[in-house]
Amino acid sequence: MRNDSRTGWPMRLAISALLFGLAGADTSAATLEEIRQHGSIRIAVANEVPYGYIDEHGEPRGAGPEVALHLMDELGIESIEWIETTFGDLIPGLREGRFDMAAAEMAILPERCEQILYSEPNTTYGEGLLVRATNPGALTSYTDFAQRDDVKVAVMAGADQREILLALDVPDDRIVTIERNEDAIGAITAGEVDAYAATGLTVTALEQIDNDVEVVLDFVDPVVEGEAVRSWGGFAFGPDAEELRDAVNAALTAFKRTNAWEQILTDHGFTQDDVLNSFRFSTEQLCRD
């Protein structure tokens, strides 16, 4: 046990890779009562800056984990096992009980609501596009990939950008799937794709890693069925974890009334508009629409 300098409460930080098919491993989802009795919860991140990731010092960072630290403190849960996984494994992992909660700011979508439970929104964010430096393809929007047959775009496995692109009539053979967010840089610089479609905050974070890529500054927001595309992200839980979800919701609702919650978001690049828009819809509305 150690004392986390940011929260002042004891926390055991255990970073673990997901292992599949372990003989005798307990993969059942823990109930809130079991979590409180053990004083420990398993929370997954998809290592995506600035939403939820483990930094170079092994510390949980991002809008999801840093809010989750406060929420677990409020719930009296002292120990967190942070599990690193891919974005595409978040829903299967929750459904199979390999972790109890995801703090990845995964977008709340109707089709996902049929598989897992969500908290109320914690964040909201728009779209973006990452390209090779100087943008040699002169790309400005997702619709470019529908109108031109000489360009390809990458998306992360499990992310909703594929559905956005398909809704914009981008042919499936122009969409390349990558497993990890950081793989986008190599795919672009190697010429495998011309761009990476992801959230605006994601591509901004990737731009800071490598000078050979850049964010499209004159990016045109995608519009689907007359609405500009914007996502609302929340904490996610297994389909039978209503009690845990409800407890997290109560703590989150209270925390969102504080300056400390807003400071976490703005420290990670969310704008004041993002902060205000996080209150725009309830999870019930987002799951229904």
Secondary structure, DSSP 4 states (H G I P E B T S, - for coil): -EE-TTT-SEE-B--EE--SS-TT---PPPPHHHHHHHTEEEEEE--BTTTBEE-TTS-EESHHHHHHHHHHHHTT--EEEEEE--GGGHHHHHHTTS-SEEEEEEE--HHHHTTSEE-S--EEE-EEEEEETT-TT---BTTHHHH-SS--EEEETT-THHHHHHHTT--GGGEEEESSTTHHHHHHHTTS-SEEEEEHHHHHHHHTT-TTEEE-TTPBPPEETTEE--EEEEEEE-TT-HHHHHHHHHHHHHHTTSHHHHHHHHHTT--HHHHHHTTS--HHHHHH-
